[in-house]
């Protein structure tokens, strides 16, 4: 029975912080593989302009091409929009009934998890796995969520995709895998101010 971590996001663009989080999830020893799910249109970001799905998918493949036990998935592209996590989990559990799934989150996502669509039903379907920032305070997170959460040791990087989109040149060298940086330059992504 395989144990699979699900790590979703818009990855616009994928950066080294995402890679480090994936490494921390895998290093926990709690999962056999991590599936990185590219979200076409996150429900909470419908008003934001998004880089083309294929570009984001290609960057993910480049970023994780040397990583073991990772799989880049575009299944949410073919599911009804918006891309609700519960819908994706139901789809995967129907496809892989013998697998156990964990929902992998950053600590910032845990803080807002109670606002997710039908979050209580997500908790019924799978356990949360959260990369924990040193000294994090989880006092604002409901007990019903914490009871279904496993915290994983992690040393976070202080970078976000938003910062890279807004100032790609200054952040690229430090915070992007080389292949992703080259892809962005080759395809003239993030050249206009957002």
NUMAR-707205 format. One line per 3 residues: their letters; for each residue x negated, y negated, z of N, C-alpha, C, O, CB. Coordinates in steps of 0.05 Angstrom, whole numbers, plus 5000, padded with zeros to 4 digits. Each point is the difference from the previous one (the first is absolute). Glycine has a CB too. Example, Ala and Ser with C-alpha at 12.3 -4.5 7.8 and 13.67 -1.06 7.14 Angstrom:
2
AS) 4736,5114,5156,5018,4976,5000,4982,4976,5000,4979,5000,5013,5059,5023,5012; 4969,4956,4961,4984,4976,5001,5015,4978,5014,4990,4978,5004,4986,5035,4953
//
This chain:
194
XXX) 4983,5024,5000,5017,4976,5000,4982,4975,5000,4988,4994,5020,5049,5031,5005; 4963,4962,4952,4983,4976,4998,5011,4977,5016,5024,4996,5001,4962,5019,4954; 4996,4969,5056,5007,4975,5014,4990,4977,4983,4977,4996,4995,5020,5026,5051
XXX) 5023,4962,4945,4995,4978,4981,5005,4973,5012,5022,4996,5012,4990,5035,4951; 4969,4951,5035,5005,4972,5008,5009,4985,4976,4990,5003,4978,4975,5000,5057; 5055,4980,4969,5011,4982,4979,4992,4972,5006,5008,4989,5021,5031,5043,4970
XXX) 4946,4955,4991,4991,4973,5004,5010,4983,4977,4988,5002,4978,4970,5014,5048; 5062,4969,4978,5013,4985,4979,4993,4970,5001,4992,4990,5020,5044,5043,4979; 4968,4954,4978,4996,4971,4999,5000,4990,4971,5001,5016,4981,4973,4987,5062
XXX) 5024,4971,4955,4999,4988,4973,4972,4999,4989,4995,4998,4976,5046,4975,5035; 4939,5028,5007,4971,5001,4993,4994,4980,4977,4993,5008,4978,5006,5041,5037; 5005,4925,4991,4998,4979,4980,4979,4979,5007,5008,4978,5007,5040,5030,4982
XXX) 4926,4999,5011,4988,5025,4991,4992,5018,5024,5001,4992,5023,4982,4985,4936; 5010,5048,5034,4988,5018,5021,4972,4988,5007,4986,4990,4983,5039,5051,4999; 4968,4960,5044,4975,4990,5009,4987,5019,5020,5011,5020,5007,5006,4933,4986
XXX) 4959,5039,5016,4985,5018,5017,5014,5006,5027,4995,5021,5012,4963,4961,4967; 5058,4999,5030,5016,5005,5024,5018,5024,4997,5004,5016,5019,4994,4935,4992; 5014,5051,4965,5018,5024,4995,4983,5026,5000,5009,5020,5011,5022,4950,4962
XXX) 4945,5028,5015,4983,5024,5000,4992,5009,5028,5000,5024,5006,4983,4962,4949; 5010,4994,5061,4992,5007,5028,5024,5012,5016,4996,5018,5016,4970,4944,4982; 5058,5027,4997,5023,5011,5014,5005,5029,4991,5005,5017,5017,5016,4937,4986
XXX) 4977,5052,4972,5003,5027,4990,4979,5019,5012,5006,5022,5008,5013,4960,4949; 4956,5008,5045,4979,5016,5013,5007,5006,5029,4995,5022,5009,4971,4958,4960; 5044,5000,5045,5007,5004,5028,5023,5021,5003,4999,5017,5018,4986,4936,4992
XXX) 5035,5045,4973,5021,5020,5001,4990,5028,4995,5007,5019,5014,5025,4946,4970; 4950,5038,4996,4989,5027,4994,4981,5009,5022,5000,5024,5007,5005,4966,4944; 4980,4992,5060,4981,5007,5021,5014,5009,5026,4987,5013,5017,4980,4954,4963
XXX) 5058,5026,5023,5015,5008,5024,5002,5030,5002,5004,5011,5022,5022,4946,4976; 4972,5057,4980,5003,5029,5000,5029,5009,5002,5005,5024,5002,4951,4979,5019; 5063,4979,4979,5028,5007,5003,5014,5006,4974,5021,5012,5000,4979,4959,5040
XXX) 4988,5021,4938,5012,5005,4974,4980,5013,4981,4975,4996,5003,5055,4964,5003; 4980,5055,4975,4983,5013,4980,4994,4982,4977,4979,5001,4988,5040,5043,5026; 5001,4940,4978,4998,4982,4977,5014,4974,5006,5017,4999,5018,4980,5040,4950
XXX) 4996,4940,5018,5016,4976,5001,5008,4992,4972,4984,4999,4981,4991,4985,5060; 5051,5011,4956,5011,4992,4974,5005,4970,5001,5014,4990,5017,5008,5056,4975; 4966,4940,4989,5003,4971,4999,5022,4993,4980,4997,5005,4976,4954,4989,5036
XXX) 5071,4995,4999,5024,4996,4984,5001,4971,4991,5003,4982,5017,5021,5055,5008; 4974,4958,4950,5001,4973,4989,5030,4991,4998,5015,5013,4986,4941,4994,4989; 5051,4972,5038,5027,4990,5000,5004,4979,4978,4985,4980,4999,5018,5028,5051
XXX) 5016,4997,4932,5004,4980,4978,5010,4974,5011,4989,4979,4994,5021,5058,4975; 5012,4964,5048,5012,4976,5010,5007,5005,5030,5021,5011,5006,4998,4976,4948; 4963,5004,5064,5007,5003,5029,5025,4984,5007,5003,4978,4991,4948,5029,5020
XXX) 5067,5005,5004,5026,4987,5007,4996,4972,5013,5016,4982,4996,5004,5063,5009; 4958,4952,5010,4996,4975,5015,4984,4979,4983,4994,4979,5010,5008,5047,5033; 4991,4982,4932,4984,4982,4984,5012,4996,4972,4986,4995,4981,4974,5019,5044
XXX) 5067,4987,4973,5013,4999,4974,4997,4972,4988,5002,4998,4975,5030,5037,5040; 4962,4945,5001,4998,4973,4989,4971,4993,4991,4995,4979,4990,5044,5007,5039; 4943,5032,4977,4972,4995,4993,4993,5011,4972,5009,5022,4993,4979,4979,5056
XXX) 4996,4984,4937,4990,5009,4974,4980,5023,5005,4983,4999,5018,5024,4955,4962; 4996,5067,5004,4982,5023,5003,4983,5004,4975,5009,4995,4977,5025,5026,5053; 4942,4988,4974,4983,5008,4978,5012,5025,4988,5012,5017,5014,4946,4963,5007
XXX) 5040,5023,4953,5011,5023,4985,4994,5026,5014,4978,5005,5010,5018,4969,4947; 5025,5043,5045,4997,5026,5014,4977,5016,4989,4985,5012,5016,5064,4988,4992; 4947,5001,4966,4979,5017,4988,4972,4990,5009,4982,5016,5005,5048,4994,4956
XXX) 4967,4963,5040,4974,4990,5010,4995,5008,5028,4978,5009,5007,5027,4951,4962; 5016,5038,5048,4996,5007,5029,4994,5030,5002,4984,5009,5017,5047,4954,4997; 4983,5053,4970,4995,5029,5000,4972,5007,4991,4986,5017,5012,5063,4990,4979
XXX) 4942,4980,4988,4973,5005,4990,4979,4992,5021,4980,5014,5003,5036,4978,4950; 4988,4986,5061,4981,4991,5020,4999,5020,5023,4979,5006,5011,5029,4947,4977; 5015,5059,5020,5000,5020,5021,4984,5025,4991,4985,5010,5016,5060,4973,5000
XXX) 4959,5025,4960,4986,5024,4990,4970,4995,5000,4984,5018,5008,5055,4994,4964; 4952,4964,5021,4972,4993,5000,4989,4999,5029,4979,5010,5005,5027,4964,4953; 5010,5014,5060,4991,4997,5027,4996,5026,5015,4981,5003,5016,5042,4954,4985
XXX) 4994,5063,4992,4999,5025,5015,4989,5024,4984,5003,5023,5007,5035,4960,5019; 4949,5010,4951,4991,5022,4982,4979,5018,5013,4997,5023,4993,5013,4948,4969; 4975,5019,5058,4980,5016,5013,5009,5011,5027,4985,5013,5014,4981,4959,4964
XXX) 5059,5023,5029,5010,5008,5026,5013,5028,4999,5016,5006,4983,4992,4946,5029; 4984,5064,5007,5011,5027,5003,5027,4998,5014,5004,4983,5017,4950,5038,4983; 5063,4999,4994,5025,5003,5015,5019,4976,4997,5016,4994,5018,4960,5036,5014
XXX) 5021,4955,4946,5019,4978,4995,5013,5005,4973,4989,5012,4982,4983,4956,5045; 5053,5022,4971,5015,5003,4975,5015,4974,4996,5013,4989,5017,4993,5061,4989; 4991,4938,4970,5014,4975,4993,5026,5008,4987,5001,5015,4980,4956,4959,5013
XXX) 5065,5016,5017,5027,5007,4990,5015,4976,4990,5000,4979,5013,5000,5060,5020; 5014,4965,4945,5017,4979,4989,5029,5008,5000,5016,4990,4984,4946,4995,4987; 5045,5034,5047,5028,5010,5000,5021,4979,5005,5022,5002,4990,4960,5041,5026
XXX) 5011,4936,4999,5020,4980,5006,5008,4984,4975,5021,4987,5000,4960,5009,5046; 5003,5005,4933,5007,4987,4975,5026,5011,4988,5015,4986,4988,4936,5006,5004; 5053,5034,5013,5023,5014,4988,5024,5003,5019,5021,5011,4993,4947,5013,4978
XXX) 5029,4966,5054,5022,5001,5019,5016,4974,4999,4990,4980,4991,4984,5051,5039; 5051,4969,4979,5016,4975,4999,4987,4978,5015,4986,5004,5020,5055,5024,4977; 4963,4947,4994,4989,4977,5012,5021,4987,5018,5024,5003,4995,4945,4989,4966
XXX) 5023,4994,5061,4973,4996,5009,4989,5026,5012,5014,5019,5005,4995,4933,5004; 4964,5048,4995,4986,5024,5008,5001,5004,5031,4981,4993,5014,4989,5003,4946; 5052,5015,5049,5003,5004,5029,4984,5025,5008,5001,5021,4987,5045,4957,5013
XXX) 4940,5020,5022,4983,5022,5010,5016,5025,5006,4992,5022,4994,4977,4944,5025; 5055,5031,4993,5017,5023,5006,5006,5016,4975,4999,5024,5000,5021,4951,5039; 4987,5011,4940,5006,5013,4974,4977,5016,4990,5003,5023,4991,5029,4940,4998
XXX) 4943,5026,5013,4976,5013,4991,4995,5025,5016,4993,5021,4990,4988,4936,4995; 5022,5041,5042,4996,5023,5017,5019,5022,4994,4993,5024,4998,4990,4945,5038; 5043,5025,4960,5020,5020,4993,4992,5014,4974,5002,5025,4998,5034,4948,5026
XXX) 4956,5012,4957,4992,5011,4974,4977,5019,5003,5000,5022,4989,5015,4936,4988; 4964,5034,5038,4977,5017,5004,5006,5026,5016,4990,5021,4994,4982,4938,5003; 5045,5038,5023,5007,5023,5016,5016,5020,4984,4998,5024,5005,5002,4947,5037
XXX) 5016,5019,4940,5015,5019,4982,4981,5014,4981,5004,5023,4994,5037,4947,5010; 4939,5015,4986,4981,5012,4981,4981,5019,5014,4992,5020,4988,5011,4939,4985; 4989,5035,5052,4980,5016,5014,5011,5008,5028,4991,4989,5020,4971,4986,4955
XXX) 5057,5043,5025,5013,5007,5026,4982,5012,5020,5006,5001,5024,5035,5005,4950; 4936,5005,5017,4982,5013,5019,4979,4982,5011,4983,5008,5016,5025,5034,4960; 4991,4932,5016,4980,4982,5009,5011,4984,5024,5024,4995,5003,4957,5002,4950
XXX) 5000,4994,5064,5007,4982,5022,4989,4972,4992,4976,4998,4994,5023,5040,5041; 5018,4942,4967,4992,4973,4991,4997,4982,5024,5016,5000,5019,5006,5007,4938; 4957,4976,5042,4996,4979,5019,5000,4973,4985,4989,4999,4978,4983,5031,5053
XXX) 5041,4950,4980,5000,4974,4987,4977,4983,5012,5000,4994,5023,5050,5008,4970; 4931,4991,4990,4975,4986,5008,5004,4970,4997,5007,4990,4979,4965,5050,5008; 5023,4946,5035,5004,4971,5001,4976,4985,5012,4985,5012,5015,5064,4996,4989
XXX) 4949,4967,4988,4982,4982,5014,5014,4990,5026,5025,5001,5002,4953,4986,4954; 5007,5003,5062,5011,4991,5025,5019,4977,4996,5020,4997,5015,4939,5017,5009; 5037,4969,4956,5018,4978,4995,5027,5010,4991,5021,4988,5006,4940,4983,4982
XXX) 5039,5050,4996,5026,5012,4991,5015,5012,5024,5025,5000,5000,4955,5009,4955; 5006,5002,5064,5013,5011,5024,5016,4979,5014,5022,5004,5010,4942,5030,4995; 5024,4942,4997,5013,4978,5015,5027,4992,4987,5019,4992,5014,4936,4991,5000
XXX) 5047,5020,4960,5025,4993,4986,5017,5024,4992,5019,4997,4985,4958,4962,4999; 5015,5064,5025,5013,5025,4991,5030,5000,5006,5016,5012,4985,4941,5012,5021; 5051,4964,5016,5028,5000,5008,5018,4984,4980,5024,5002,5001,4962,5001,5046
XXX) 5001,4982,4935,5015,4985,4979,5002,5016,4974,5014,4992,4981,4970,4966,5040; 5003,5065,4978,5001,5016,4975,5028,5012,4996,5015,5004,5019,4936,5007,4986; 5056,4993,4970,5026,5012,4993,5003,5028,5013,4985,5018,4994,5014,4956,4962
XXX) 5022,5028,5061,5006,5025,5013,4976,5013,5014,4994,5023,4997,5042,4984,4969; 4949,4976,5049,4975,5009,5012,5005,5024,5019,4983,5017,5003,4999,4936,4993; 5042,5047,5017,5006,5021,5019,5002,5027,4985,4992,5021,5012,5032,4947,5018
XXX) 4986,5032,4946,5001,5025,4984,4972,5008,4990,4995,5024,4998,5052,4964,4988; 4936,4993,5009,4972,5007,4993,4988,5015,5023,4986,5020,4995,5010,4940,4975; 5008,5031,5054,4989,5013,5024,5010,5028,5003,4986,5018,5011,5010,4938,5011
XXX) 5029,5049,4969,5010,5028,5001,4987,5018,4980,4999,5024,5004,5045,4957,5011; 4945,5007,4964,4989,5016,4978,4970,5005,5003,4990,5021,4991,5045,4960,4980; 4951,5001,5042,4971,5004,5003,4988,4983,5023,5013,4981,5009,4985,5029,4942
XXX) 4978,4998,5057,4985,4986,5020,4984,4978,4987,4990,5003,4978,5008,5039,5051; 4999,4936,4985,4983,4978,4991,4971,5005,5008,4995,5010,5022,5044,4958,4980; 4943,5025,4980,4972,5001,5007,4989,4972,4995,5002,4989,4977,4993,5060,5010
XXX) 4994,4938,5033,4992,4972,4998,4971,4996,5006,4990,5010,5021,5056,4977,4993; 4940,4999,4968,4972,4992,5006,5001,4978,5020,5012,4979,4996,4972,5034,4958; 5003,4992,5069,5002,4983,5023,4977,4980,5002,4977,5009,5000,5048,5027,5024
XXX) 4981,4939,4977,4980,4980,5004,4990,5001,5029,5017,5002,5018,5003,4968,4945; 4954,5027,5042,4991,5000,5028,5013,4977,5016,5002,4978,4991,4954,5041,4994; 5055,4988,5038,5013,4980,5017,5028,4992,4992,5010,4980,5009,4945,5004,5001
XXX) 5057,5032,4972,5026,4993,4990,5021,5002,5023,4998,5018,5017,4990,4998,4937; 5031,4966,5046,5021,5000,5020,5026,5009,4986,5009,4986,4982,4968,4977,5045; 5034,5059,4982,5024,5011,4987,5025,4994,5016,5020,5013,4997,4952,5023,4983
XXX) 5026,4944,5038,5022,4995,5018,5025,4991,4985,5023,5003,5010,4945,4985,5025; 5029,5001,4941,5023,4991,4985,5014,5021,4983,5020,4996,4987,4959,4960,5012; 5009,5069,5002,5011,5022,4984,5019,5016,5018,4993,5008,5022,4965,4994,4949
XXX) 5065,5005,5018,5020,5014,5015,4991,5028,5008,4984,5013,4986,5050,4962,4990; 4975,5034,5047,4991,5027,5010,5008,5022,4982,4986,5020,4998,5018,4962,5048; 5019,5015,4940,5009,5022,4982,4981,5003,4976,4998,5021,4988,5050,4970,5026
XXX) 4938,4987,4979,4980,5001,4979,4974,5011,5011,4987,5017,4987,5034,4943,4990; 4970,5030,5046,4974,5009,5011,5001,5030,5007,4979,5014,4998,5014,4941,5021; 5030,5056,4988,5002,5028,5006,4994,5017,4975,4993,5024,5003,5041,4966,5033
XXX) 4970,4999,4941,4996,5015,4975,4975,4990,4985,4997,5003,4976,5052,5004,5021; 4932,4981,5018,4976,4988,4988,4975,5013,5011,4996,5004,5024,5028,4953,4970; 4958,5050,4987,4973,5010,5007,4981,4977,4992,5000,4991,4977,5012,5059,5017
XXX) 4971,4942,5025,4980,4979,4994,4973,5013,4993,4991,5019,5012,5033,4949,5019; 4964,5021,4948,4975,5011,4989,4978,4978,5004,5005,4977,4994,5020,5052,4972; 4952,4980,5043,4978,4981,5004,4992,4987,4974,4999,5014,4979,4984,5014,5059
XXX) 5012,4946,4963,4995,4986,4975,4986,4973,5006,5007,4987,5020,5033,5035,4958; 4941,4971,5005,4988,4974,5002,5009,4984,4976,4989,5004,4978,4970,5014,5048; 5060,4964,4978,5012,4987,4977,4982,4979,4987,4982,4988,5013,5062,5020,5007
XXX) 4961,4987,4955,4987,4978,4985,5019,4976,4999,5024,5004,4996,4948,5028,4977; 5018,4945,5032,5017,4976,5000,5003,4989,4972,4988,4979,4993,4997,5011,5055; 5031,5023,4936,5005,4991,4972,5028,5009,4992,5011,5020,5010,4939,4984,4979
XXX) 5062,4980,4994,5027,5008,4989,5000,4996,4970,4984,4985,4989,5038,5001,5055; 4996,5028,4943,5004,4998,4971,5008,4971,4993,4992,4990,4979,5021,5058,5018; 5002,4939,5020,5009,4973,4995,4976,4982,4998,4999,4983,4981,5044,5025,5043
XXX) 4938,4994,4994,4976,4983,4999,4984,5005,4974,4990,4981,4989,5008,5020,5062; 5001,5024,4941,4985,5006,4975,5014,4988,4976,4987,4989,4982,4995,5053,5039; 5044,4960,4978,5015,4989,4978,4996,4969,4998,4998,4989,4979,5036,5049,5025
XXX) 4966,4950,5020,4998,4970,5000,4972,4990,4995,4997,4977,4991,5041,5023,5041; 4942,5016,4975,4972,4991,4995,4983,5024,4992,4983,5009,5015,5022,4954,5019; 5001,5048,4942,4987,5025,4992,4970,4999,4999,4987,5020,5007,5054,4990,4968
XXX) 4948,4968,5016,4971,4999,4997,4985,5001,5027,4980,5014,5002,5027,4959,4956; 5003,5013,5062,4986,4999,5025,5002,5025,5016,4982,5006,5016,5026,4946,4985; 5013,5064,4995,5004,5024,5016,4991,5025,4985,4995,5021,5013,5042,4957,5010
XXX) 4960,5021,4951,4997,5024,4984,4975,5016,5008,5001,5024,5005,5022,4953,4958; 4954,5009,5039,4975,5015,5004,5000,5015,5026,4989,5022,5002,4988,4944,4971; 5034,5022,5048,4999,5012,5027,5021,5021,5004,4996,5019,5015,4985,4939,5002
XXX) 5043,5039,4971,5023,5015,5009,5013,5018,4979,5021,5012,5006,4986,4951,5025; 4982,5038,4945,5011,5017,4980,4980,5022,4992,4976,4994,4998,5053,4968,4985; 4980,5062,5011,4982,5020,4988,4990,4988,4973,5015,4986,4987,5010,5053,5036
XXX) 4951,4968,4970,4988,4989,4976,5017,5005,4975,5004,4982,4983,4951,5025,5038; 5056,5018,4977,5015,5007,4977,5026,4983,4998,5008,4993,4978,4974,5054,5024; 5029,4947,5021,5025,4983,5000,4993,4972,4993,5014,4987,4984,5006,5042,5051
XXX) 4958,4961,4975,4991,4973,4993,4996,4997,4970,5008,4981,4988,4970,5014,5058; 5008,5025,4942,4995,5000,4972,5026,5001,4984,5003,4986,4979,4953,5036,5029; 5063,4994,5001,5026,5002,4986,5015,4974,5001,5012,4991,4980,4990,5057,5032
XXX) 4997,4938,5011,5014,4974,5003,4988,4980,4980,5014,4985,4987,4996,5025,5062; 4963,4989,4950,4987,4981,4982,5005,5007,4971,5005,4982,4984,4960,5011,5050; 5034,5032,4959,5004,5009,4972,5029,4993,4991,5004,4993,4977,4963,5044,5030
XXX) 5052,4965,5011,5028,4995,4992,5011,4973,5008,5024,4994,4998,4983,5055,5006; 4975,4934,5006,5007,4972,5007,5023,4999,5020,5019,4984,4997,4964,5001,4958; 5016,5032,5065,5022,5001,5020,4993,4979,5022,4977,4994,5005,5033,5055,4986
XXX) 5011,4940,5020,4998,4980,5023,4985,4975,4992,4989,4987,5018,5013,5052,5014; 4998,4954,4943,4985,4976,4992,5017,4975,5004,4989,4978,5003,4986,5049,4964; 5052,4977,5033,5017,4976,5006,5006,4999,5029,5003,5021,5013,5017,4981,4941
XX) 4983,4974,5056,5006,4997,5029,5029,5007,5005,5017,4994,4985,4949,4970,5019; 5038,5051,5018,5028,5009,5006,5010,4985,5024,5023,5005,5009,4967,5041,4973
//
